[in-house]
Amino acid sequence: MAFNVIKPGILTLVQDLGRYGYQHLGVTTGGPMDEFAFRWGNALLDNHANAAQLEITFGMLTLEAQAPTSIAITGADLAATLNNKAILPWQTYALKTGDVLTFNQPNLGLRAYLAVKGGLQIAPVLGSVSTVMREALGGLTGKGEKIQKGDVIPFLSTTEHQQRITPRLAIPNYEQQNIPMVMSYQFNTLSGLDRARLFRNEYSVTAASDRMGYRLSGEAINGDKKGIISEGIAYGSIQMPNDGQPIVLLRDRQTIGGYPKMGCVTSIGGGLLAQKKPGDSIHFQCLSIGQAEQERQRKMSLLSQLR
Amino acid sequence: MSHSDHIPFELSHIKMDMVNEQACLLRFADHIDDTVADAIGLVTRQLRDLAGIIDTIPSYTSLLVTFDVEHHDRFAICQQIQTLLDNLDMTEVTSRASREVVIPVYYAEEVGPDLQEVAKHCDMTVEEVIQLHSQTTYRAYAIGFTPGFAFLGNTPKALHIPRKNTPRLKVPIGSVAIAEQQTAVYPSVSPGGWQILGRTPTPLVDWQSDSLALIEVGDSVRFEPISRAEFLAQGGQLDGF
């Protein structure tokens, strides 16, 4: 029982919440670029929070179900269709044998999640199925490959189905330009003028953005210019290379680095950023650690109300 | 990586700062030395067993710690870390001798294409380069760049050479290389700009085995010259460039 991959999409990857416990050996975490969209997919189906899903970037994916099951689609609106009829994200659908599920092109956001009842049945590598292409780890074969035409993606069949929709107030606004961040790392080395620039300016997402990092462009921040002694890079780190154009380091980031960092986008901020396309603009919005924590707990409590 | 001009390292100088809502950075010192590395190695090993900590990234002077905020309270984890730091003492740090890892290396031009250039730059013979590189004991200060890539220091001053102007697009697995005051083994095929002296037949990472990676931060590392025949007998491959 599985999906047959008719069209593989631009970038379709198997993901769970990520590969933890190996960063001291230089192994990155991987995991869903939009963590909350991923969590909602599993919550809608009563799956384990870590159950494996597909992360579909941009679209152009067509799957055929070989057996009945129940699915949830969350995240970006990639103009999905079920047997050529338009369907919306943030809810569950029942699939029958032979049903064809297609993700076309983005209407809103960039990355959609396809969760299946019980989770995709894939063997983990180092405790996770998350696909990290650069490190050749995870995914269907364990070797870090993206989904390809002709792949067979296994799931457990079921005719059990519950119609469920994510509550409206829990669905993120992917048009929001404000990306919450906290000040940390070398923020204190910034001049007052650079701090003002960082929070006042708009930055646009460049085409060189990927799962490792989002490269932004805008008025340069001069900062300290000097490199630092290489140190661990936390999720969401806002790195300031010599050209003063910030790079926000996300799920597939390197574990250590020697460029100064101005702080970190929050887990919610990183999820919103990951739904932006090249050319979209953003603003950094400053939160305290406590506020960031509360915001995360509020989002998590909406999820647990459903469970 | 000098030892001079710095206040001696003390455990009470370690600073803890949250960097995002799920991770904190412990800063041990603002300079690199072996005592600092010993302390970071010891704290890393002890933190890995604490409830609520899911990842650690030790580096030259700092340690990044990631929390499981789904199941644990941030303040409780910070309190645990502080208690652990308060109860450490320097005698414990220095008495826990680090592991020594010995890595066999076939030093030769067919697998070490930069040997001649390094010898010329350092005003030595190739034999002297090999001798100097393999007679030094190094320490693993950090791991990163690619999984299992250990930054080993310090190479003797006489062997210091800058990175290549144009990095190679493909450095073969097991290549042993130097750059500035550091040396390393490439655990996987990757681009790289370091000067390549030879190759080891020993796998640096094996995700299927329990040991996972041969070198961890804090380990002592030595390179032992082997012959072409020994290299091949141990499974070494000559191709790859």
Boltz contact constraints between the chains, C-beta under 6 A:
constraints:
  - contact:
      token1: [A, 20]
      token2: [B, 54]
      max_distance: 6.0
  - contact:
      token1: [A, 20]
      token2: [B, 55]
      max_distance: 6.0
  - contact:
      token1: [A, 23]
      token2: [B, 55]
      max_distance: 6.0
  - contact:
      token1: [A, 23]
      token2: [B, 57]
      max_distance: 6.0
  - contact:
      token1: [A, 24]
      token2: [B, 56]
      max_distance: 6.0
  - contact:
      token1: [A, 24]
      token2: [B, 57]
      max_distance: 6.0
  - contact:
      token1: [A, 24]
      token2: [B, 58]
      max_distance: 6.0
  - contact:
      token1: [A, 25]
      token2: [B, 143]
      max_distance: 6.0
  - contact:
      token1: [A, 25]
      token2: [B, 148]
      max_distance: 6.0
  - contact:
      token1: [A, 25]
      token2: [B, 213]
      max_distance: 6.0
  - contact:
      token1: [A, 26]
      token2: [B, 143]
      max_distance: 6.0
  - contact:
      token1: [A, 26]
      token2: [B, 144]
      max_distance: 6.0
  - contact:
      token1: [A, 26]
      token2: [B, 147]
      max_distance: 6.0
  - contact:
      token1: [A, 26]
      token2: [B, 148]
      max_distance: 6.0
  - contact:
      token1: [A, 26]
      token2: [B, 149]
      max_distance: 6.0
  - contact:
      token1: [A, 27]
      token2: [B, 147]
      max_distance: 6.0
  - contact:
      token1: [A, 126]
      token2: [B, 207]
      max_distance: 6.0
  - contact:
      token1: [A, 135]
      token2: [B, 147]
      max_distance: 6.0
  - contact:
      token1: [A, 182]
      token2: [B, 20]
      max_distance: 6.0
  - contact:
      token1: [A, 184]
      token2: [B, 19]
      max_distance: 6.0
  - contact:
      token1: [A, 185]
      token2: [B, 19]
      max_distance: 6.0
  - contact:
      token1: [A, 229]
      token2: [B, 60]
      max_distance: 6.0
  - contact:
      token1: [A, 229]
      token2: [B, 61]
      max_distance: 6.0
  - contact:
      token1: [A, 230]
      token2: [B, 59]
      max_distance: 6.0
  - contact:
      token1: [A, 230]
      token2: [B, 142]
      max_distance: 6.0
  - contact:
      token1: [A, 231]
      token2: [B, 59]
      max_distance: 6.0
  - contact:
      token1: [A, 231]
      token2: [B, 62]
      max_distance: 6.0
  - contact:
      token1: [A, 232]
      token2: [B, 57]
      max_distance: 6.0
  - contact:
      token1: [A, 232]
      token2: [B, 59]
      max_distance: 6.0
  - contact:
      token1: [A, 232]
      token2: [B, 64]
      max_distance: 6.0
  - contact:
      token1: [A, 234]
      token2: [B, 19]
      max_distance: 6.0
  - contact:
      token1: [A, 234]
      token2: [B, 20]
      max_distance: 6.0
  - contact:
      token1: [A, 234]
      token2: [B, 23]
      max_distance: 6.0
  - contact:
      token1: [A, 236]
      token2: [B, 20]
      max_distance: 6.0
  - contact:
      token1: [A, 255]
      token2: [B, 57]
      max_distance: 6.0
  - contact:
      token1: [A, 255]
      token2: [B, 144]
      max_distance: 6.0
  - contact:
      token1: [A, 256]
      token2: [B, 59]
      max_distance: 6.0
  - contact:
      token1: [A, 256]
      token2: [B, 142]
      max_distance: 6.0
  - contact:
      token1: [A, 256]
      token2: [B, 144]
      max_distance: 6.0
  - contact:
      token1: [A, 264]
      token2: [B, 19]
      max_distance: 6.0
  - contact:
      token1: [A, 264]
      token2: [B, 20]
      max_distance: 6.0
  - contact:
      token1: [A, 266]
      token2: [B, 21]
      max_distance: 6.0
  - contact:
      token1: [A, 289]
      token2: [B, 18]
      max_distance: 6.0
  - contact:
      token1: [A, 289]
      token2: [B, 21]
      max_distance: 6.0
  - contact:
      token1: [A, 292]
      token2: [B, 21]
      max_distance: 6.0
  - contact:
      token1: [A, 293]
      token2: [B, 21]
      max_distance: 6.0
  - contact:
      token1: [A, 296]
      token2: [B, 21]
      max_distance: 6.0
